[in-house]
Amino acid sequence: MKTAVGLLTEAKRPLLIFPEGMVSRSNDYLRPFMDGVALIARGAARQRAAAGGRVVVHPVAVRYWFVGDLDAALAPALEEMETHCGWTPRRESP
């Protein structure tokens, strides 16, 4: 929480928060927001106001569809991650 408030207070880079508390495979349903997002924004706004600044929040919803062959798209990225971790890529494994 302190780090998130600090990032917003410094305003040097954006802070991405998933207000539902998680990322889900199903993007057709918006779950209730957790209280932490408002707590972080209020804390940063309080600190910025003391310094004469303000906090800007851009609420954004992301909805996506993947059209294509998922195995073909993920295989190179998964292989790169496995190699980076020192593992032998297992192309035959699901």
LUMNUVO-16686 format. One record per residue (C-alpha): residue number from 1; residue in three letters; z, y, x. Coordinates in nm, 3 decimals. Example, Ala and Ser with C-alpha at 12.3 -4.5 7.8 and 13.67 -1.06 7.14 Angstrom:
2
> nr:rest:up:north:east
> 1:ala:0.780:-0.450:1.230
> 2:ser:0.714:-0.106:1.367
// end
This chain:
94
> nr:rest:up:north:east
> 1:met:0.000:0.000:0.000
> 2:lys:0.090:0.241:0.280
> 3:thr:-0.239:0.174:0.457
> 4:ala:-0.442:0.229:0.140
> 5:val:-0.259:0.555:0.062
> 6:gly:-0.306:0.663:0.425
> 7:leu:-0.681:0.597:0.414
> 8:leu:-0.719:0.803:0.098
> 9:thr:-0.496:1.079:0.231
> 10:glu:-0.691:1.108:0.557
> 11:ala:-1.023:1.097:0.366
> 12:lys:-1.213:0.994:0.680
> 13:arg:-1.373:0.689:0.520
> 14:pro:-1.399:0.533:0.176
> 15:leu:-1.158:0.274:0.045
> 16:leu:-1.296:-0.005:-0.174
> 17:ile:-1.050:-0.166:-0.413
> 18:phe:-1.114:-0.433:-0.673
> 19:pro:-0.881:-0.304:-0.948
> 20:glu:-0.880:-0.639:-1.126
> 21:gly:-0.697:-0.782:-0.826
> 22:met:-0.972:-1.029:-0.739
> 23:val:-1.342:-1.091:-0.712
> 24:ser:-1.476:-1.337:-0.966
> 25:arg:-1.791:-1.546:-0.997
> 26:ser:-1.831:-1.438:-1.357
> 27:asn:-1.932:-1.076:-1.367
> 28:asp:-1.987:-1.064:-1.744
> 29:tyr:-1.622:-0.994:-1.821
> 30:leu:-1.409:-0.703:-1.702
> 31:arg:-1.050:-0.814:-1.660
> 32:pro:-0.752:-0.580:-1.705
> 33:phe:-0.681:-0.355:-1.407
> 34:met:-0.373:-0.408:-1.196
> 35:asp:-0.122:-0.121:-1.160
> 36:gly:-0.168:-0.090:-0.783
> 37:val:-0.488:0.114:-0.804
> 38:ala:-0.324:0.396:-0.998
> 39:leu:-0.017:0.380:-0.776
> 40:ile:-0.231:0.416:-0.463
> 41:ala:-0.435:0.704:-0.610
> 42:arg:-0.126:0.894:-0.728
> 43:gly:0.050:0.852:-0.394
> 44:ala:-0.251:0.977:-0.201
> 45:ala:-0.303:1.266:-0.444
> 46:arg:0.059:1.371:-0.400
> 47:gln:0.025:1.373:-0.020
> 48:arg:-0.312:1.552:-0.025
> 49:ala:-0.184:1.815:-0.268
> 50:ala:0.098:1.899:-0.028
> 51:ala:-0.169:1.972:0.237
> 52:gly:-0.387:2.168:-0.006
> 53:gly:-0.644:1.892:-0.060
> 54:arg:-0.738:1.647:-0.330
> 55:val:-0.827:1.281:-0.367
> 56:val:-1.165:1.185:-0.512
> 57:val:-1.197:0.853:-0.695
> 58:his:-1.532:0.709:-0.802
> 59:pro:-1.489:0.426:-1.052
> 60:val:-1.783:0.189:-1.014
> 61:ala:-1.866:-0.142:-1.180
> 62:val:-2.083:-0.392:-0.996
> 63:arg:-2.291:-0.636:-1.197
> 64:tyr:-2.540:-0.859:-1.030
> 65:trp:-2.777:-1.151:-1.075
> 66:phe:-2.908:-1.378:-0.805
> 67:val:-3.258:-1.500:-0.872
> 68:gly:-3.372:-1.751:-0.617
> 69:asp:-3.272:-2.061:-0.428
> 70:leu:-2.902:-2.022:-0.345
> 71:asp:-2.903:-2.300:-0.083
> 72:ala:-3.196:-2.144:0.102
> 73:ala:-3.035:-1.799:0.093
> 74:leu:-2.689:-1.909:0.206
> 75:ala:-2.777:-2.175:0.463
> 76:pro:-2.866:-1.933:0.749
> 77:ala:-2.554:-1.720:0.693
> 78:leu:-2.327:-2.023:0.670
> 79:glu:-2.481:-2.173:0.983
> 80:glu:-2.426:-1.847:1.172
> 81:met:-2.060:-1.833:1.064
> 82:glu:-2.001:-2.195:1.163
> 83:thr:-2.163:-2.140:1.502
> 84:his:-1.958:-1.824:1.556
> 85:cys:-1.639:-2.024:1.488
> 86:gly:-1.744:-2.288:1.739
> 87:trp:-1.820:-2.550:1.475
> 88:thr:-2.125:-2.771:1.466
> 89:pro:-2.330:-2.671:1.160
> 90:arg:-2.348:-2.952:0.905
> 91:arg:-2.670:-2.895:0.716
> 92:glu:-2.640:-3.224:0.530
> 93:ser:-2.299:-3.140:0.380
> 94:pro:-2.278:-2.979:0.037
// end
